Amino acid sequence: MTEYWRAHRKAGAVMHFCGLGYSRPEKPRGQTSDNFTDINNLTYEPHFYKYMKAAFSPVGIMLEFWEKNLKNGEKISVPVHLINDTYDMVTDSVRLRILSGEEVIFSQSAAYLLNGLEKKIIQIPVTVPATKSGQCVLEAEIHFKGETVKSIREFSIN
């Protein structure tokens, strides 16, 4: 959701609702503070950090892909939103991949250039492999200041 609201530029801000909440391990259970595994040292829970760091990167990416199923051999065009919330020009390439487990079954790249505070949408053509079926992941990736920034969607090929 963070990717979506940042990419569409209709919200004044996207903020995390709660950095410090409560956790109650006994009944009635309740967890709202799973962001940290060690509150005294402010150590983030690894999965939260992995995904939220990318979602709030100053140069961001969002796959506009909401399909749950694609057909073998289907040809689609995937819109990839690129946003630059810095004042500096950024140039790189976006890599779009389909993964079946750890195996890369499709890969395509496209170069981009974003001026300061600019947003662009790049259409990347995708041909769904005809020989694969089952659960897959569509992953778009860019790099900003040595960090990998990803947008990830799960779907299945039938």
Buried (B, 14 or more C-beta within 10 A) or exposed (E): EBBBBBBEEEEEEEEEEEEEEEEEEEEEEEEEBEBBEEEEEEEBBEEBBEBBEBBBBBBBBBBBBEEEEBEEEBEBEBEBBBBBBBEEEBEBEBBBBBBBEEEEBBEBEBEBEBEEEBBEEBEBEBEBBEEBBEEBEBBBBBBBEEEEBBBBBEBEBE
